[in-house]
Amino acid sequence: MISKKVTERELASAYSRLFTGETGLTVLENLVSKYHRRSSFVRSDPHETSFKEGARSVILHIRAMVKKHGSHYDLENLIDE
C-alpha cells in the first residue's frame, strides 16, 4: 500500500496519464465493454442491479478523474452516462 499523501490534482493527473495513453485506452475500452452499460437495472433482481451499478460507477469515476485533469482526450464518446 502506498503511504504517500497525494492531492486531488495529483491523483487526477495520475488517472489521466494512466488511462489516456495507447495501452491505458485499450484497457479502458475493455473495462467499458465488460462493466459499463447505459442501464444497470435488472428486473426483479435488486442485488444484481446493485452489483452492476457498482461496476458502472467505477468506470464513471475514471472518466470524471480524467476530465478533472483537463485532459485533451475526449472519453465522452467511449464512456457515456
TIVO-2410 file (N, C-alpha, C; in nm, 3 decimals):
# residues 81
REC num residu      c1      c2      c3 atome chaine
REC   1      M   0.084  -0.117   0.000     N      A
REC   1      M   0.000   0.000   0.000    CA      A
REC   1      M   0.089   0.124   0.000     C      A
REC   2      I   0.048   0.223  -0.079     N      A
REC   2      I   0.122   0.347  -0.088    CA      A
REC   2      I   0.082   0.437   0.027     C      A
REC   3      S   0.182   0.488   0.099     N      A
REC   3      S   0.151   0.571   0.215    CA      A
REC   3      S   0.163   0.720   0.184     C      A
REC   4      K   0.214   0.755   0.066     N      A
REC   4      K   0.230   0.895   0.029    CA      A
REC   4      K   0.094   0.961   0.011     C      A
REC   5      K   0.077   1.075   0.074     N      A
REC   5      K  -0.047   1.152   0.056    CA      A
REC   5      K  -0.037   1.227  -0.077     C      A
REC   6      V  -0.139   1.217  -0.157     N      A
REC   6      V  -0.142   1.290  -0.284    CA      A
REC   6      V  -0.261   1.384  -0.286     C      A
REC   7      T  -0.244   1.493  -0.356     N      A
REC   7      T  -0.354   1.588  -0.368    CA      A
REC   7      T  -0.453   1.537  -0.473     C      A
REC   8      E  -0.570   1.594  -0.472     N      A
REC   8      E  -0.671   1.559  -0.572    CA      A
REC   8      E  -0.620   1.589  -0.713     C      A
REC   9      R  -0.547   1.697  -0.727     N      A
REC   9      R  -0.491   1.735  -0.857    CA      A
REC   9      R  -0.388   1.631  -0.904     C      A
REC  10      E  -0.302   1.588  -0.813     N      A
REC  10      E  -0.202   1.486  -0.847    CA      A
REC  10      E  -0.270   1.354  -0.885     C      A
REC  11      L  -0.374   1.321  -0.812     N      A
REC  11      L  -0.447   1.198  -0.840    CA      A
REC  11      L  -0.516   1.204  -0.977     C      A
REC  12      A  -0.579   1.317  -1.007     N      A
REC  12      A  -0.643   1.334  -1.137    CA      A
REC  12      A  -0.540   1.324  -1.249     C      A
REC  13      S  -0.423   1.382  -1.226     N      A
REC  13      S  -0.315   1.374  -1.325    CA      A
REC  13      S  -0.271   1.229  -1.346     C      A
REC  14      A  -0.262   1.154  -1.237     N      A
REC  14      A  -0.222   1.013  -1.247    CA      A
REC  14      A  -0.326   0.932  -1.325     C      A
REC  15      Y  -0.454   0.956  -1.300     N      A
REC  15      Y  -0.560   0.888  -1.376    CA      A
REC  15      Y  -0.546   0.921  -1.524     C      A
REC  16      S  -0.525   1.048  -1.553     N      A
REC  16      S  -0.514   1.091  -1.692    CA      A
REC  16      S  -0.395   1.025  -1.761     C      A
REC  17      R  -0.280   1.023  -1.696     N      A
REC  17      R  -0.162   0.958  -1.756    CA      A
REC  17      R  -0.186   0.809  -1.777     C      A
REC  18      L  -0.253   0.747  -1.682     N      A
REC  18      L  -0.277   0.603  -1.690    CA      A
REC  18      L  -0.375   0.564  -1.800     C      A
REC  19      F  -0.485   0.639  -1.811     N      A
REC  19      F  -0.594   0.596  -1.899    CA      A
REC  19      F  -0.601   0.666  -2.034     C      A
REC  20      T  -0.509   0.758  -2.065     N      A
REC  20      T  -0.518   0.825  -2.195    CA      A
REC  20      T  -0.406   0.787  -2.289     C      A
REC  21      G  -0.312   0.706  -2.246     N      A
REC  21      G  -0.211   0.654  -2.337    CA      A
REC  21      G  -0.269   0.538  -2.417     C      A
REC  22      E  -0.195   0.492  -2.514     N      A
REC  22      E  -0.244   0.384  -2.601    CA      A
REC  22      E  -0.282   0.259  -2.522     C      A
REC  23      T  -0.196   0.216  -2.431     N      A
REC  23      T  -0.224   0.096  -2.352    CA      A
REC  23      T  -0.341   0.119  -2.257     C      A
REC  24      G  -0.342   0.234  -2.193     N      A
REC  24      G  -0.450   0.267  -2.099    CA      A
REC  24      G  -0.586   0.271  -2.167     C      A
REC  25      L  -0.590   0.328  -2.288     N      A
REC  25      L  -0.716   0.333  -2.362    CA      A
REC  25      L  -0.763   0.194  -2.401     C      A
REC  26      T  -0.669   0.106  -2.434     N      A
REC  26      T  -0.705  -0.032  -2.466    CA      A
REC  26      T  -0.769  -0.100  -2.345     C      A
REC  27      V  -0.707  -0.082  -2.229     N      A
REC  27      V  -0.760  -0.141  -2.105    CA      A
REC  27      V  -0.895  -0.078  -2.072     C      A
REC  28      L  -0.905   0.054  -2.083     N      A
REC  28      L  -1.030   0.122  -2.051    CA      A
REC  28      L  -1.143   0.077  -2.145     C      A
REC  29      E  -1.114   0.062  -2.273     N      A
REC  29      E  -1.215   0.014  -2.367    CA      A
REC  29      E  -1.265  -0.124  -2.326     C      A
REC  30      N  -1.172  -0.210  -2.282     N      A
REC  30      N  -1.211  -0.342  -2.236    CA      A
REC  30      N  -1.300  -0.334  -2.112     C      A
REC  31      L  -1.261  -0.251  -2.015     N      A
REC  31      L  -1.341  -0.235  -1.893    CA      A
REC  31      L  -1.481  -0.181  -1.925     C      A
REC  32      V  -1.487  -0.084  -2.016     N      A
REC  32      V  -1.616  -0.027  -2.055    CA      A
REC  32      V  -1.703  -0.135  -2.120     C      A
REC  33      S  -1.644  -0.214  -2.207     N      A
REC  33      S  -1.724  -0.317  -2.276    CA      A
REC  33      S  -1.776  -0.423  -2.180     C      A
REC  34      K  -1.702  -0.451  -2.073     N      A
REC  34      K  -1.743  -0.554  -1.979    CA      A
REC  34      K  -1.835  -0.502  -1.867     C      A
REC  35      Y  -1.811  -0.379  -1.823     N      A
REC  35      Y  -1.875  -0.335  -1.699    CA      A
REC  35      Y  -1.959  -0.209  -1.707     C      A
REC  36      H  -1.973  -0.151  -1.825     N      A
REC  36      H  -2.048  -0.027  -1.833    CA      A
REC  36      H  -2.161  -0.038  -1.934     C      A
REC  37      R  -2.279  -0.025  -1.886     N      A
REC  37      R  -2.397  -0.024  -1.972    CA      A
REC  37      R  -2.478   0.100  -1.936     C      A
REC  38      R  -2.554   0.149  -2.031     N      A
REC  38      R  -2.637   0.266  -2.001    CA      A
REC  38      R  -2.728   0.239  -1.882     C      A
REC  39      S  -2.782   0.122  -1.878     N      A
REC  39      S  -2.871   0.088  -1.767    CA      A
REC  39      S  -2.814  -0.031  -1.692     C      A
REC  40      S  -2.807  -0.017  -1.562     N      A
REC  40      S  -2.758  -0.126  -1.480    CA      A
REC  40      S  -2.875  -0.202  -1.415     C      A
REC  41      F  -2.996  -0.160  -1.448     N      A
REC  41      F  -3.115  -0.219  -1.388    CA      A
REC  41      F  -3.139  -0.361  -1.436     C      A
REC  42      V  -3.164  -0.451  -1.341     N      A
REC  42      V  -3.200  -0.589  -1.373    CA      A
REC  42      V  -3.336  -0.614  -1.308     C      A
REC  43      R  -3.434  -0.637  -1.392     N      A
REC  43      R  -3.570  -0.658  -1.343    CA      A
REC  43      R  -3.575  -0.773  -1.242     C      A
REC  44      S  -3.638  -0.751  -1.133     N      A
REC  44      S  -3.663  -0.848  -1.025    CA      A
REC  44      S  -3.537  -0.901  -0.956     C      A
REC  45      D  -3.424  -0.832  -0.972     N      A
REC  45      D  -3.303  -0.874  -0.902    CA      A
REC  45      D  -3.225  -0.752  -0.853     C      A
REC  46      P  -3.266  -0.698  -0.737     N      A
REC  46      P  -3.201  -0.577  -0.687    CA      A
REC  46      P  -3.053  -0.597  -0.653     C      A
REC  47      H  -3.015  -0.719  -0.618     N      A
REC  47      H  -2.874  -0.744  -0.587    CA      A
REC  47      H  -2.787  -0.736  -0.712     C      A
REC  48      E  -2.835  -0.792  -0.821     N      A
REC  48      E  -2.763  -0.784  -0.948    CA      A
REC  48      E  -2.759  -0.639  -0.997     C      A
REC  49      T  -2.867  -0.567  -0.979     N      A
REC  49      T  -2.870  -0.425  -1.015    CA      A
REC  49      T  -2.764  -0.349  -0.937     C      A
REC  50      S  -2.756  -0.373  -0.808     N      A
REC  50      S  -2.657  -0.306  -0.724    CA      A
REC  50      S  -2.515  -0.341  -0.767     C      A
REC  51      F  -2.492  -0.467  -0.797     N      A
REC  51      F  -2.360  -0.511  -0.841    CA      A
REC  51      F  -2.321  -0.440  -0.970     C      A
REC  52      K  -2.411  -0.438  -1.067     N      A
REC  52      K  -2.382  -0.376  -1.196    CA      A
REC  52      K  -2.363  -0.225  -1.182     C      A
REC  53      E  -2.441  -0.163  -1.094     N      A
REC  53      E  -2.426  -0.019  -1.073    CA      A
REC  53      E  -2.292   0.012  -1.008     C      A
REC  54      G  -2.245  -0.075  -0.920     N      A
REC  54      G  -2.113  -0.056  -0.859    CA      A
REC  54      G  -2.003  -0.061  -0.964     C      A
REC  55      A  -2.009  -0.157  -1.053     N      A
REC  55      A  -1.910  -0.168  -1.160    CA      A
REC  55      A  -1.917  -0.045  -1.252     C      A
REC  56      R  -2.037  -0.004  -1.284     N      A
REC  56      R  -2.058   0.113  -1.371    CA      A
REC  56      R  -2.002   0.239  -1.306     C      A
REC  57      S  -2.017   0.251  -1.175     N      A
REC  57      S  -1.970   0.372  -1.107    CA      A
REC  57      S  -1.818   0.384  -1.110     C      A
REC  58      V  -1.747   0.273  -1.113     N      A
REC  58      V  -1.601   0.278  -1.123    CA      A
REC  58      V  -1.560   0.338  -1.258     C      A
REC  59      I  -1.625   0.296  -1.365     N      A
REC  59      I  -1.595   0.349  -1.498    CA      A
REC  59      I  -1.625   0.498  -1.503     C      A
REC  60      L  -1.738   0.540  -1.445     N      A
REC  60      L  -1.773   0.682  -1.444    CA      A
REC  60      L  -1.673   0.763  -1.360     C      A
REC  61      H  -1.621   0.703  -1.255     N      A
REC  61      H  -1.521   0.770  -1.172    CA      A
REC  61      H  -1.392   0.793  -1.251     C      A
REC  62      I  -1.349   0.693  -1.326     N      A
REC  62      I  -1.229   0.708  -1.410    CA      A
REC  62      I  -1.249   0.824  -1.507     C      A
REC  63      R  -1.365   0.826  -1.572     N      A
REC  63      R  -1.394   0.933  -1.667    CA      A
REC  63      R  -1.391   1.069  -1.600     C      A
REC  64      A  -1.449   1.079  -1.482     N      A
REC  64      A  -1.453   1.206  -1.410    CA      A
REC  64      A  -1.313   1.253  -1.371     C      A
REC  65      M  -1.229   1.160  -1.329     N      A
REC  65      M  -1.093   1.197  -1.289    CA      A
REC  65      M  -1.010   1.244  -1.408     C      A
REC  66      V  -1.024   1.177  -1.522     N      A
REC  66      V  -0.951   1.218  -1.642    CA      A
REC  66      V  -1.001   1.356  -1.686     C      A
REC  67      K  -1.132   1.377  -1.679     N      A
REC  67      K  -1.191   1.505  -1.717    CA      A
REC  67      K  -1.146   1.616  -1.621     C      A
REC  68      K  -1.139   1.585  -1.493     N      A
REC  68      K  -1.097   1.682  -1.392    CA      A
REC  68      K  -0.956   1.731  -1.419     C      A
REC  69      H  -0.872   1.644  -1.470     N      A
REC  69      H  -0.734   1.681  -1.501    CA      A
REC  69      H  -0.730   1.776  -1.619     C      A
REC  70      G  -0.836   1.780  -1.697     N      A
REC  70      G  -0.839   1.867  -1.813    CA      A
REC  70      G  -0.769   1.806  -1.933     C      A
REC  71      S  -0.767   1.675  -1.936     N      A
REC  71      S  -0.703   1.604  -2.045    CA      A
REC  71      S  -0.769   1.641  -2.177     C      A
REC  72      H  -0.690   1.645  -2.283     N      A
REC  72      H  -0.745   1.674  -2.415    CA      A
REC  72      H  -0.814   1.553  -2.476     C      A
REC  73      Y  -0.801   1.437  -2.413     N      A
REC  73      Y  -0.868   1.319  -2.461    CA      A
REC  73      Y  -1.017   1.328  -2.430     C      A
REC  74      D  -1.098   1.295  -2.527     N      A
REC  74      D  -1.242   1.301  -2.508    CA      A
REC  74      D  -1.294   1.160  -2.481     C      A
REC  75      L  -1.312   1.128  -2.353     N      A
REC  75      L  -1.364   0.996  -2.318    CA      A
REC  75      L  -1.515   0.992  -2.325     C      A
REC  76      E  -1.578   1.107  -2.356     N      A
REC  76      E  -1.724   1.112  -2.361    CA      A
REC  76      E  -1.778   1.014  -2.465     C      A
REC  77      N  -1.708   0.998  -2.577     N      A
REC  77      N  -1.755   0.906  -2.681    CA      A
REC  77      N  -1.737   0.761  -2.639     C      A
REC  78      L  -1.636   0.736  -2.558     N      A
REC  78      L  -1.609   0.600  -2.511    CA      A
REC  78      L  -1.700   0.564  -2.394     C      A
REC  79      I  -1.719   0.660  -2.304     N      A
REC  79      I  -1.795   0.634  -2.182    CA      A
REC  79      I  -1.910   0.733  -2.173     C      A
REC  80      D  -2.031   0.688  -2.195     N      A
REC  80      D  -2.145   0.776  -2.178    CA      A
REC  80      D  -2.209   0.750  -2.041     C      A
REC  81      E  -2.289   0.844  -1.999     N      A
REC  81      E  -2.353   0.827  -1.869    CA      A
REC  81      E  -2.476   0.744  -1.886     C      A
***
